[in-house]
Amino acid sequence: MLEQELQSLLEKEIEVLEELNKVSLLKKEALLNDDLNSLEEIVLTEERLSQSLKKIDDACSPQVQFFLTENPYNISSTIKDLLIKLRHSALNLRLTNQFNQELLKDSINIIHLMLNSITDGETEDNNTYSSAGKIVKNKATKSLLDFKG
């Protein structure tokens, strides 16, 4: 009876993980194509699925621990296969999410670069080169946009 309940929970967890994997791949495409409208919907779907996964995992973890500590060698092949599939799905999700995180970091760096090129950047000094090729520190601000409060 306990084994059937565990099997059902593992199957639900794998189902949610696979759905998260699909959503993660959609997120990757949206990030690569700068599709902000789709990205917003994808993030909301991800949050909903993550909450669902947490509930299932909270119910499933104690049972998995029980089976692993009580009779680690008597686990049925079905449960072992489900645990292997669960690990595989979780690994795929982690790898896709790491790639998506790198894409987001790149986007933020590009935005930061663009803002620095439009404004003075992060320092108050505005360094320019003299005709002799030496750096001349200039306190005057030279930005493309004139910000007046």
C-alpha positions in Angstrom: 0.0 0.0 0.0 2.8 2.4 1.0 4.7 1.5 -2.1 1.8 2.3 -4.4 1.3 5.6 -2.8 5.0 6.4 -3.2 4.8 5.3 -6.8 1.9 7.6 -7.5 3.7 10.5 -5.8 6.9 9.9 -7.8 4.9 9.7 -11.1 3.2 13.1 -10.2 6.6 14.6 -9.4 8.1 13.4 -12.6 5.1 14.7 -14.5 5.5 18.2 -13.0 9.3 18.1 -13.6 8.8 17.3 -17.2 6.3 20.1 -17.5 8.8 22.4 -15.9 11.4 21.2 -18.4 9.0 22.1 -21.3 8.4 25.5 -19.8 12.1 26.1 -19.2 12.8 25.4 -22.9 10.0 27.8 -23.9 11.7 30.4 -21.6 15.0 29.8 -23.3 13.4 30.5 -26.7 11.6 33.6 -25.4 14.9 34.9 -24.0 16.8 34.2 -27.2 14.0 36.0 -29.2 13.5 38.9 -26.8 9.8 37.9 -26.5 8.9 39.7 -23.2 5.1 39.0 -23.5 5.7 35.2 -23.6 8.4 35.5 -21.0 5.9 37.0 -18.5 3.4 34.2 -19.0 6.2 31.6 -18.8 7.4 32.9 -15.5 3.9 32.8 -14.0 3.5 29.2 -15.3 6.9 28.3 -13.8 5.9 29.7 -10.4 2.7 27.7 -10.4 4.4 24.5 -11.3 7.2 25.1 -8.8 4.7 25.5 -6.0 2.9 22.3 -7.1 6.3 20.5 -7.2 7.1 21.6 -3.7 3.9 20.2 -2.4 4.4 16.9 -4.1 8.1 16.7 -3.0 7.2 17.5 0.6 4.8 14.5 0.6 7.1 12.3 -1.3 10.5 12.8 0.4 9.7 11.2 3.8 8.4 8.1 2.0 11.5 7.9 -0.2 13.7 8.2 2.9 11.7 5.5 4.6 12.2 3.1 1.7 15.9 3.9 1.4 16.6 3.4 5.1 14.3 0.5 6.0 15.0 -1.8 3.0 17.4 -0.2 0.5 17.8 -3.6 -1.3 14.2 -4.5 -1.4 12.9 -1.5 -3.4 10.9 -2.6 -6.3 12.3 -2.1 -9.8 9.4 0.2 -10.6 10.4 2.6 -7.8 14.1 2.4 -8.7 13.2 3.2 -12.4 11.0 6.1 -11.2 13.8 7.5 -9.0 16.2 7.3 -11.9 13.8 9.0 -14.2 13.2 11.7 -11.5 16.9 12.4 -11.2 17.3 12.6 -15.0 14.4 15.1 -15.2 15.8 17.2 -12.4 19.2 17.3 -14.0 17.8 18.4 -17.3 15.8 21.1 -15.6 18.9 22.3 -13.7 21.0 22.5 -16.9 18.4 24.4 -18.8 17.8 26.8 -15.9 21.6 27.4 -15.7 21.6 28.3 -19.4 18.6 30.6 -19.0 20.4 32.3 -16.0 23.4 32.9 -18.2 21.2 34.4 -20.9 19.6 36.7 -18.3 23.0 37.8 -17.0 24.1 38.6 -20.6 21.0 40.7 -21.1 21.6 42.6 -17.9 25.2 43.2 -18.9 24.1 44.6 -22.3 21.6 46.9 -20.6 24.3 48.0 -18.2 26.7 48.7 -21.1 24.1 50.7 -23.0 23.3 52.8 -19.9 27.0 53.5 -19.3 27.5 54.5 -22.9 24.5 56.9 -22.8 25.3 58.4 -19.4 28.6 59.1 -17.7 29.0 55.6 -16.5 29.8 54.7 -12.9 32.4 57.4 -12.2 32.2 61.1 -12.0 35.5 61.5 -13.8 35.3 61.6 -17.5 38.6 60.4 -18.9 39.7 61.5 -22.4 43.0 61.3 -24.3 45.1 64.3 -25.1 46.9 64.8 -28.4 50.0 63.2 -26.8 48.0 60.0 -26.0 47.9 60.6 -22.3 44.8 60.2 -20.2 43.4 63.6 -19.2 40.9 63.6 -16.2 38.0 65.8 -16.9 35.5 66.7 -14.2 33.0 68.0 -16.7 30.2 65.6 -17.5 29.9 64.5 -21.1 26.9 62.3 -21.6 24.7 61.7 -24.5 21.6 62.7 -22.5 21.4 65.8 -20.4 19.6 64.8 -17.2 18.1 67.8 -15.4 16.0 67.4 -12.3 
